[in-house]
Amino acid sequence: MKIIVDPKQPLDFETSAGIGNFDGIHLGHKEIIEAAKLRSRENSTRSCVITFNPHPQKVLGRKELSLIFPLGWRFEMLEATGIDAVICLNFTSELSKVSAENFIKDILLERLRIKDIVVGPGFSFGHKRKGNVDLLRSMGETYGFNTVVAEAARVDDQVVSSSAIRNLVKDGEISEANRFFGYDYYIEGVVVEGERRGRKLGFPTVNLDTEWEILPKPGVYATYIRLPDGFHESITNIGIRPTFEESKLTVETHIFDFNDDLYAKKVRVNFVERLRDEKRFASVDELVAQIEHDVASVREILCDYPKDERIWK
């Protein structure tokens, strides 16, 4: 897969492209991507995704926005979908002032050589978001490109969207978020040195330093990790460890039946289900008893869980 950043000259190939922010590749995004791939096969073009960096809302400042996945991970995930190229446009205040008509003529047609453009329902673009599907179809008739509106993905009659997923993750509704993703939500980070308190309690943990902007609501989660030797079930705590009167938010994962040193290595933790809130215990013994109960619960949850089918590949 080619990654093309803010091209100023026309591409040397024609494209069938889906366009959007593609934050947290979910079931709705997959509809757009598959439609672009189909058009590419039919019309002998290159299948592409057109996306933006930074996210337009971060530039326009209409509201504070945290991304589900960092940009580099989005590229990795898009590559796994089998598209030919990602075209990442630099979103600036200047670009936001380009009219919808000029965005089509100067960027989509002249630079990106669009033959098919695939959008989601309700797609809007251009200055003051005045561009829409009707404009794309009208200008397509004039300039010779096709507009495809991908069907909205739904879960139990709810439309799948990045905004909905952000809220689910922030609220700790991981099982529901995973249904919207179509795979298990994950965070990735580098294992850093901790205080080794878990080891003293009999539950050694890996402590993650992550650049993820959104983390699940503080609490205890059933998770799993894929290492070179296969899948490992785990339990993850996100929080401030109130029993020890700490205040820094940490991500700690206890990997079952595993004692190897992962210090300074990258680890991806896949989330399955939320068990409970983080809480303060009156004694260390009470904490240990609760951890033992939580570990047993996670083992039961993950006993027959189809990890290989649910992990993002």
Summary of the structure (lengths in Angstrom):
residues: 313
radius of gyration: 22.3
end to end distance: 15.6
largest distance: 74.0
contacts: 957
relative contact order: 0.12
helix: 35%
strand: 27%
